[in-house]
Amino acid sequence: MQEVKDSFHKHVWDLQDLICSELRKVDPEIQMTEDLWERKDFAGNEGGGGRTRAFEGPLIENAGVNTSLVYGEVSPEFASKLKGKSTKMWATGISLIIHPRNPRVPTVHANFRMIENGGQVWFGGGADLTPYYPLEEDFIHFHNVWKKACSPYGVYNDFKKTCDNYFVNKHRDGEMRGIGGIFYDHYFSGDLEKDSKFGVDLSNYFIESYFPIVEKRMKEEWTPEDEEFQLHRRGRYVEFNLLHDRGTSFGLKTNGRTDSILISLPKRCKFTYKYQPGVGSPHEKMMEYYRPKDWV
């Protein structure tokens, strides 16, 4: 058990370095703030910590690529909701969010994690895309890469459906925050080493799924109307993360680092009462895509 836990933790640290390197390639002037933090568990004992990396640059308006390893006691109330039914837990993972400045470049989110509680172990994670302009070939590329990643395991259709049903603002008539991707949680087949390799294999496809889109779109011109739509859709992103996201809730309830948890929020967003994009505009067209669709 411990060997698998150590190996998965090392993988997410190494993957963090690789993704940060890709950010520097597409945005050479990007500035990174690294923050090594520690936490106390519910009982006040040493409880692990993490490595937060926050980015700002000319292309990447703000981003966070974070890893953590946390352990120890949790509150009895929170423990009652965990799968292992124990007041002690252990978790490691990588979580990232990238908010580009150019509205033609989509926002992306991904996370991959391993959790142990009361002798039970499970894995979870995935990646989803939030575009602001109706460039269907980009959506197809993103989903094709994740279908390829999932194909050895035969899980793409199930994970896509889970993603479509999870990243949804239910208070907005079932409107998705983006165009989906893959998502899974509480995954455990009974073979710990096999499941750990499964999480590692999937996470290694993130760079291929996203950065070719960035490189294709990063120099495209955009209009004030494009930016206006982007800022309003970012507002919907904030609504989901604060109202519905289980990762946000998990981090806060396990005494995680608040700034590291809320790094998922965009630097800028906008809310206008009863906002609607212009009739006949590409942004009105884009609204049609925030519903489940078969991209492959």
Buried (B, 14 or more C-beta within 10 A) or exposed (E): EEEBBEBBBEBBBEBBEEBBEBBBEBBEEBEBEEBEBEBBBBEEEEBBBBBBBBBBBEBBBBBBBBBBBBBBBBBEEBBEEBBBEBBBBBBBBBBBBBBBBBBBBBBBBBBBBBBBBBEBBBBBBBBBBBBBBBBEEBBEBBBBBBBBBBEEBEBBEBBBBBBBBBBBBEEEEEBBBBBBBBBBBEBBEEEBEEBBBBBBEBBBBBBBBBBBBBEBBBEEEBEEBBBBBBBBBBBBBBBBBEEBBEBBBBBEBBBBBEEBBBBBBBEBBBEEEEBEBEEEBBBBEBBEBBEBBEBB
